[in-house]
Amino acid sequence: MHNDQEIVQVKLDQPKEFQPATTSKAFQMKLGESKTVVVYNRVNNYILDALLKAVFRNDH
């Protein structure tokens, strides 16, 4: 018996007037002379968490 995996594409019906949500800048922070972090309003939580931990890590 083989355990073959299948990839199945799923499409959901969307109204014709559906427009994707726009992405806009939530905040911008300058980290140094040549480093700036820009976070947009639709960032995933786990990405934002990792970013904040990297920027504000405690080097004591």
NORZIWO-V734056 format. One record per residue. N is the residue number from 0. RES is the residue in one letter. OMEGA is omega in degrees with one decimal (999 if undefined). Layout:
BEGIN
n: (N	N)
res: (RES	RES)
omega: (OMEGA	OMEGA)
END
This chain:
BEGIN
n: (0	1	2	3	4	5	6	7	8	9	10	11	12	13	14	15	16	17	18	19	20	21	22	23	24	25	26	27	28	29	30	31	32	33	34	35	36	37	38	39	40	41	42	43	44	45	46	47	48	49	50	51	52	53	54	55	56	57	58	59)
res: (M	H	N	D	Q	E	I	V	Q	V	K	L	D	Q	P	K	E	F	Q	P	A	T	T	S	K	A	F	Q	M	K	L	G	E	S	K	T	V	V	V	Y	N	R	V	N	N	Y	I	L	D	A	L	L	K	A	V	F	R	N	D	H)
omega: (179.3	177.1	-179.8	177.9	177.7	172.9	-177.2	178.1	179.8	176.7	178.0	176.2	178.8	177.6	-177.9	-179.8	178.5	175.3	179.1	178.8	179.4	178.5	177.8	-177.5	178.0	173.3	179.6	-177.7	177.5	-177.2	-178.2	-178.9	-174.8	-178.3	177.2	176.0	177.0	178.7	-180.0	-170.4	-178.8	-180.0	176.7	-176.7	-177.4	177.0	178.2	178.6	179.5	178.8	-179.1	177.1	179.4	-177.9	-174.0	-179.6	-176.6	-177.4	-178.6	999)
END
